[in-house]
Amino acid sequence: MTTTAPFSSNENEPSSSSVSFIQSQKGKPMLELNNCIFKLNKTTTSTKYWICTFDECLVKAHTNTNDKLIKMIGEHCHLQESEKIDIRAFREKVKQRVIDETTPIPRIYDEECAKTTLSTAAIAVLPSEREINSAFNKARRAVTPTTQLFDIPDPFSSTLRNDNFIVLDKMITRRQRIILFGTVEQLKMLFSSDVVLMDGTFSSCP
């Protein structure tokens, strides 16, 4: 999520300025100042040192540990990156929803696109859902349970009609758990069928 911190007045910047922070694709903080992006270079007990992310640009910025700007050194050799910043903020919103929700990723992307107020220039370079899907899938996998002991989220335990969708939830051994999903109507259909087709990977023929 983009955050802002008040600016500490100095000879390089007007007192009305403020610094903002966005996240990189790897979740690391990045400083946004005057529509340019800086990455953290090093940190001391009192100061954080930032460098411009644009290749060959030597501009640096210093903030204190409370994220107040101390000074900025040099002048940028490139145009402002407002579109790039807006796209990063958009991706951050989508990524956070991907982590927090079970909604399909394409749907989240489409919903955020409908709500966004990106400029025409930013929309022109906005990656498609397919281009950034792998990064969002990776973010969602990171919160997938790695153990059999977890609570099933409500969206997976009931249908859209609020009918129970869990037929069986049983621990077989300490590391084996069986979860069967289905509704009463689906079970009736299964038991009344003369032919049942199965697909999967089995150690032996069922």
Buried (B, 14 or more C-beta within 10 A) or exposed (E): EEEEBEBBEBEBBEEEBEBBBBBBEEEEBBBBBBBBBBEBEEEEEEEBBBBBBBEEBEBBBBBEEEBBBBEBEEEBEEEEBBBBBBBBBBBBBBBBBBEEBEEEBEEBBEEBBEEBEBEEEBBEEBEEBEEBBEBBEEBBEEEEEEEBEEEBEEEEBBBEEEEEBBBEEEEEEEEEBEEEBBBEEBEEEEEEEEEEEEEEEEEEEE
